[in-house]
Amino acid sequence: MSGKIMKMGLSPLKYLSARAVTALLAFALVLPAQAADQTRYLIVSALKAETPGLERFAPIIYTGVGKVNAALGLYDAIIHYKPDLVINYGTAGAVTDTRGLNKIGTFIERDMDAREIGFQRGIAPFSGESLPQAKGIVLGTGDSFVSDSIKALDGLGIRIDLVDMEGYALWKVSQKLGVKFVSYKYTSDHADGEAPSDWETNVAKGAKAFAGVLEKEYGMSSLLSE
């Protein structure tokens, strides 16, 4: 019917109800906005062991462990792919009673410590920055595997919920390059004396939960076909 209507020079919208027309226009306006910042995305992780089965959603960048490796790896990937969104997925040790898969709300460099010259722990000297307000799950990133959280986080003036070795650096690079960034961390251990063995046992378990988030909220990245 629509073909005949178009040949007659009549608009198909004439035959739709006002409610249907409104719904179509809303869909047309919202969909491009969602697609613009959600379909061209990268996944970034430290290790391949953390991401089984996730390569079907988006290109995955493996940076290696630690802040420097994370920063260099993601910087190169952003320059190459020019994504609209970077999604970090990885494992983290829990300091508070935080379990399962969590979206990070605040990023802290937990091992930046210049208190000897008068700066807050967690703040780079002479940066002009200060510790942020804790919003949502707070991730503390540092170049050490935490098995004693009380000792490792002593002197930090902010609550830390999870600890990892890459998240803050990835967030910082994304901010510097003006790319939207989100991070999801799966609790693999509880940052105590059992942390090394717990991490080895649980390192890949969160991938299934994270895949569910990708399916529901982000879909397939168009970078797979570019």
Residue pairs with C-beta under 8 A, 6 or more apart in sequence:
2 12
5 11
5 12
5 14
5 15
6 12
13 21
16 24
36 84
37 84
37 85
37 180
38 84
38 85
38 217
38 218
38 219
39 84
39 218
39 219
39 220
39 221
39 222
40 83
40 84
40 85
40 221
40 222
40 223
40 226
41 58
41 83
41 84
41 85
41 86
41 87
41 218
41 221
41 223
42 58
42 59
42 60
42 61
42 77
42 78
42 81
42 83
42 85
42 86
42 87
42 221
42 223
43 51
43 54
43 57
43 58
43 59
43 60
43 61
43 87
43 88
43 89
44 60
44 61
44 63
44 70
44 73
44 74
44 77
44 86
44 87
44 88
44 89
44 170
45 51
45 60
45 61
45 62
45 63
45 88
45 89
45 90
46 62
46 63
46 64
46 65
46 69
46 70
46 90
46 165
46 166
47 62
47 64
47 65
47 90
47 203
48 60
48 62
49 203
49 204
50 89
50 90
50 91
50 203
50 204
50 206
50 207
51 60
51 89
51 207
52 204
52 207
53 207
53 208
53 211
54 60
54 89
54 207
54 210
54 211
54 214
56 220
57 211
57 214
57 215
57 218
57 220
57 221
58 87
58 214
58 220
58 221
58 223
58 224
59 81
59 221
59 223
59 224
61 73
61 74
61 77
62 73
63 69
63 70
63 72
63 73
63 74
63 166
63 170
64 70
64 73
65 165
65 166
66 143
66 165
66 166
67 109
67 141
67 142
67 143
67 165
67 166
67 168
67 169
68 143
68 169
69 166
70 165
70 166
70 169
70 170
70 173
71 169
71 170
71 172
71 173
74 86
74 169
74 170
74 173
74 174
75 173
75 177
77 83
78 86
78 173
78 174
78 177
78 179
81 223
83 179
83 223
84 179
84 180
85 179
85 180
85 181
85 182
85 218
86 170
86 174
86 179
86 180
86 181
86 182
87 181
87 182
87 183
87 184
87 214
87 218
88 166
88 167
88 170
88 171
88 181
88 182
88 183
88 184
89 183
89 184
89 185
89 186
89 206
89 207
89 210
90 164
90 166
90 167
90 183
90 185
90 186
91 164
91 185
91 186
91 187
91 188
91 189
91 199
91 202
91 203
91 206
92 139
92 162
92 163
92 164
92 167
92 185
92 186
92 187
92 188
93 146
93 149
93 162
93 163
93 164
93 187
93 188
93 189
93 190
93 191
93 195
93 199
94 161
94 162
94 187
94 189
94 190
94 191
95 140
95 146
95 149
95 153
95 160
95 161
95 162
95 163
95 190
95 191
96 159
96 160
96 161
98 137
98 161
98 162
98 187
99 187
100 186
100 187
100 206
100 209
101 184
101 185
101 186
101 187
101 206
101 209
101 210
101 213
102 137
102 161
102 162
102 184
102 185
102 186
102 187
103 136
103 137
103 182
103 183
103 184
104 136
104 137
104 138
104 139
104 162
104 167
104 182
104 183
104 184
104 185
105 134
105 135
105 136
105 137
105 138
106 132
106 133
106 134
106 135
106 136
106 137
106 138
106 139
106 158
107 139
107 141
107 167
107 168
107 171
107 172
107 183
108 122
108 131
108 132
108 138
108 139
108 140
108 141
108 156
108 158
108 160
108 168
109 122
109 123
109 124
109 140
109 141
109 142
109 168
110 122
110 140
110 141
110 142
110 152
110 153
110 156
110 160
110 163
110 168
111 141
111 142
111 143
111 144
112 121
112 122
112 123
112 124
113 121
113 122
113 155
114 121
114 123
114 124
114 125
115 121
115 155
117 125
119 125
120 130
120 131
120 157
121 155
121 156
121 157
122 131
122 140
122 156
122 157
122 158
123 129
123 130
123 131
131 157
131 158
132 158
134 158
134 159
137 161
137 162
137 185
138 158
138 159
138 160
138 161
138 162
139 160
139 161
139 162
139 163
139 164
139 167
139 168
139 183
139 185
140 153
140 156
140 160
140 162
140 163
140 164
140 168
141 163
141 164
141 165
141 166
141 167
141 168
141 169
142 152
142 163
142 165
143 165
144 152
144 165
145 165
145 195
145 196
146 152
146 153
146 163
146 191
146 195
147 191
147 192
147 193
147 195
147 196
148 191
148 192
148 193
149 160
149 163
149 191
149 192
152 163
152 191
153 160
153 163
162 185
162 187
163 191
164 185
167 183
167 185
170 181
170 183
171 181
171 183
174 180
174 181
175 181
184 210
184 213
186 202
186 205
186 206
186 207
186 209
186 210
187 202
187 206
188 198
188 199
188 202
188 203
188 205
188 206
189 195
189 196
189 198
189 199
189 202
190 198
